[in-house]
Structure formats: C-alpha cells, structure tokens
C-alpha cells in the first residue's frame, strides 16, 4: 500500500468520478483506475461501486475513507516538520535594534543562535523604535529589540526585558545637583537633552509632560546615551535618561528621580509571529540570555 494510492482513493471518493479525480491529481484516468484496482487487490475488497455513472463508496470503502484521510494528514505533518527544520537550517533572520543601544545579552543570544544554526543568515539593522515596530508589523523584520512606553504594541507579541523609571541627570554644580528628587515642573526651568521622537524613552517623557499640560524646552537631541551624557556633563542641558543609562555616568552626573513620572520605560523584544522556527529558536536563546526584569541583575544599556 502506497501513499499515492490512498491519495487517488480519497480523490475519487470526494470527486465521485474517476475522470475528475484524475484531473485533480494530474495523471491519466487509466493510471488512477489501475492504482485503485491494485489497492483493492491488496485490501481484498472493492472500494467503489462502478455500476453507475457516479463512483460511490462500497461498505468497505466507507470503512476505509477516514483512515486514508488520516494517513495522508499524518504524512503531510511529517513533511511540514522536516520542512521547518530545513527552513531553520537554511533560512534568513532579520533582527532590529533600537539606535544607540549597547545590549550585550542580545549579542549573546545571536551568538548562541548562530552557533546552533550556522546555516541561518542573520541581518541586524538599527532604527528608531517606531520604525522597528512598523517593520515587524509589515513582516520586513522578524524580531526587534525596542524601547517602548507600551508593554505590548498593537498586533504584536512582546517579551519585556527591562522595566525602569526615567531620571534627570545633572553635573556637579548644577542648581538641581543637591536635590535627590525633582518634578517635571522643576525641569521646565532648564533646557533638556533627550532621545529623539520615535524612541521609547522620548515617548514616555512626552506622554508624562502632555498629561500635565507641560511643554519643556527640548534644546538638544541625540540617539546615543553617551552623547546625551556628554552634553549634560558640559552643562548644556539636563539629561533625561533611564535609570540604568544614568548609572553608567555616575562618576560625572547625578541622577535625580522624577517623582511625577511613574510610568516605566520598557526594553522589549517584539515579533509578529512565532510560526517561523528561526524566530522561535532566537526567542528561546534570548530568554536565556536576558535576565528577568525582577531578577535584580544590572540591566543592559538601551535607547
């Protein structure tokens, strides 16, 4: 008994006609008839009543039809499983990363993934978070690491890596340097240096200001935390950073908790579909590489 015989058997049963079944499976009618006859000989029973113009199932045929369908479905599932492995070995993965980001755990995850699946071509690109989200939604990016003020962007899945508060950072001698805490209104008296629109950090800051009808002076913008810290160190503006970002510059900047901005800034991995075996594998490596948000480990730096 061969799978093609079962395929022809099901086709004739569903089409109720040998000619139409032959057209469906793309072989001659005589070929279908011969294979069905051979199957009937192997089973020791006729599967179709051929006395009328329409081919109808016999009692034996009715008993066999669902088993034949199940066998074909099982064979297709085997093919799909092998196909997924083949895709994983030979596929391509496009990964996005927010601009100005230095995220060692992501690189660790990519390295582990590459070692496990060296046949997958990995493409890494940088952009602002908004454009990365759109790229994932459009399917041009498989998975992206973004800064966001929203736990799960619409129509996407997400894994939160880091959740932390915004802080203001100022150099020694600044009027705010002696304070431990500030409010958004306090910051309104000074020029601000911050990430550009489209980043999660800037979105969180803008939303907090809008909620209080405040319009701070964004005097300077930079896509990298190093640049923001350097500008603030020189006294050009008050830096708005995440807590982990500011901690990297504690030798030259004092971080001040912004009391009235409680909504956290998030670092998250986002993806549209985990049906791709490559995406599933990279997510698995990422979960191992990144510490849990509540693990107490020092979080990676991000934009």
N, C-alpha and C positions, 0 to 999 in steps of 0.2 A: 504494500500500500504506500503510495507516494502523495506528497502534499498537493502536487498538481492535479491528481485525480480527485482529491477532496475539493479543490478549488472548482474544478469543472462540475462536480456533483452539485455543489452549492449554487453555481451559476445557473445550471439547468433548472434546479428546483425553484429558484427565485424568478427566472425569466419564463418558466413553464413552456420553454420552446428551445429545441436544440440549435436552431439557426441563430436566434438572438443570443443565446449563451455563447456560441462560437464567436460572434462579433464582439461580445463583451470581453472575452479572454484572448482575442486576437489570434485564433488559429482556425483551421478549417472545420466545417461541421463533421466531416468524417473523422477528423482527429479527436474531437470531443466524444463522438459516439464510440470510437474504439477504446478510449481511456475509460469511459463509463462501463463498457462491457467487461473490460479487464478487472475493474474494481468489483463488479458484480460477481465475477467468477471467483475472485479471492474471498469475497464475503459469503458466497454460496446462496445468494438470493438476488432477485431483481429489485432494483431501487425505483424504477419508473414503470408506469403503465403506459405503453406506447400504442394502445389500440385506437386512441382518438387523436385529433389534430393537436391537442394540448398535452404536454408531458406532465403527468400528475404522479405524485409520490405514492408508492405502494405502502403497505403497513410497515415493511422493513425499511423503506426509505424514510418514512416519518420517524421511525425509531432512531435512525442514524443521523438525521439532518443537524440536530443541535450539537451532537458530539463532533460532527465535521466542522461546524462553525467555531466551536471552542478550540479545536485543534489548530485551525487557521489563525485564530486570535492569539493563541499561545506562541505560535511560530513568529507572528508579527512582533510580539513583545520581546522575543529573543533578539530579533533583528534590531529593534529600537534600542535595546540595552547595549548591544555591540556598537551600534551607530553612535551612541552617546560617548562611549569610550573612545571611538575613533575621532569624534569631534574634539574631545578633550586633548587627545594627543596631538592633533594637527590644527587645532583652532587658532583663533586670534582673540585677544582680550584688550579692550581699550579702557584704561583707568584714568579718571580725572582726579586732580588735586588742586585745592584752592591756592591761589597765588600767595607767595610769601610764606609758605608753610615748610617747616622742617620737622617731619614726623617720622622719626626712626622706626616706630612699630610698623608703619605702612611699608617701609622699605624692607623690614624684616619679613613681613608677610609675603611680599612679592618675591623675595629671595627664596623663601621656603617653597612657594608655589612653583617657581621656575625649576628648582632642583627636583621636585616631584614630577613635573610635567614639562620637560625641556623642549618638547615639540610645539608648545603654545607660544605664539608670537605676542609679546606684551608691548603695548603702546601706552606711554604715560604722557599726559598733557596737563598744563596748568591753565587755569582761568579763574574768573571770579565765581563765587558760589551760585549766583543766579543763573549764569550761563551754563554752569555744570549741571544744575538741576534740569534746565531745558534740554541739554544734550542727553541726559539719562532718559527723560520722558520721550524724546524723539527716537531713541534707540541708537544714536551715534556713539554713545558712551555706555559701557556695560555696568560700570560701578564707579562711584566717585566719593572722595572724602571732602566734605564741605563744612564751612562754618555756617551756622544757622540759628535763627531765633525760634524756629518751629521744630518740634520733636520729629514729626514725620511730614515732609512735603506732600501735597495732594497727589494722589495716584501713584505713590511710590512707597517702597518698603525702606525702613531705616534701622540702623543699629547705632544707638548713641554711644560714643566713645568717651567723651568728656562733657561734663556739665558744670559750669562755674560762673561766678559773677564778674561784672565789669568793675574796673577800678580806674581811678585817676592817678597819674604818676607825675611827680614834680621833682626837680633837682634841689639840692641843699640851698637854702637862702630864699627860696620861693615863699611868698606870703602864706601859702597853704601848707608848707612843709611841716609846720609844728602841729598840724591837726592830724588826727587819726581817721576822721570820717568827714565826708563832705556831702552836700546835696547837689542836685542838678542846678539849682539856682546859684549856689556858690560858684559853680564852674562857669556860669553865664557871665561872670565879670572878667573872664580871661579868654584869649584865643585858644582854640582846640586843635590838636593834631590827631588825626584818626584814620582808620582804614577808609577806602573809598566806598561809594554806594555799590551794592551788589555783593558785599561781604556780609557774613552773619553777624560779625561784631558791630558793623555800622548799622545794620538793620535793627539790632536790639537797642542801640543807643538812640537812633532816630525815633523808634516807637516809644521809648520811655519819655523823650522830650515832647513828642506830639501829645502824649497822654496828659501832660501838664501845660500844654499850650506854650512851650518854651522854644525859642529859636536861637540856639547857641551859635557863636561865630566859629565855623569850621575854617580856620585860617590856612591849614596845611593838610594834605592827604598823602598817604604813602601806602603801598601794598605790602611792605615788609615791616615786621615789628622792629627790626634793627634800625631802620630808617626813622621810624616814629620815635624810638627811644633816643636816638642821636639828636633829633630836632628838639625834643623836650629837654635833654641834657644841656643844650646850648641856650635854654631859656626862651626859645621862640614861641612855645605854646605848651599847654597842659596836655599830656598824652592820655588818651583813653585806650586802655588795653584790657585784655582778660587777666585774671589773677595770675595764671601760670606764665603768661608773657611778661608781666611786670616783674615777677620773681627772678627772671633771668638778668635783670638790670638793677638788682637791689644794691649793688655797690655804688651806683650813681643816681638812682631815682628812689624816691619814697612813694610807696603805693598807698593810696587812700581809698578806703571803702566808700562807694557811692550809696548812701543809705536808702535813697528812694528809687533805686533800680534793682529790683529783686528778681526780675525775670532773667534766668541764666542764659549765657551764650553756650551753644552746643557745638561740639565737633561730632559729626555723624558720617557713617558710611551709608550711601543710598544706592538703591538699584530698583529697576522696574520689574524684572522677572528673574527668578532663580531657576527657571527651567533649563538654562544653559548649564551643562556640567562644569564648565570652566568657572562660571560665576559662583556656583555652589562651593567649588573647591577653594577659591580665593576667599570667600566668606569664612570658610572653616579655618583657614590659616590666619585670617585677620582676627577672629575671635580668640585664637590662641596668642597672637602677638600683642594685642592691645590689652592693657589692664582694664578691669571693670571700673566703671565710674565711681563706685563706692569702695574700691579696693584700698584706698589710702596711699597708693603709689603716686609719685610725682607725675603729673600728666605731661604728655608731649606738647611741644610748642605748636601753635597753629595760627592761621589767619582767619 
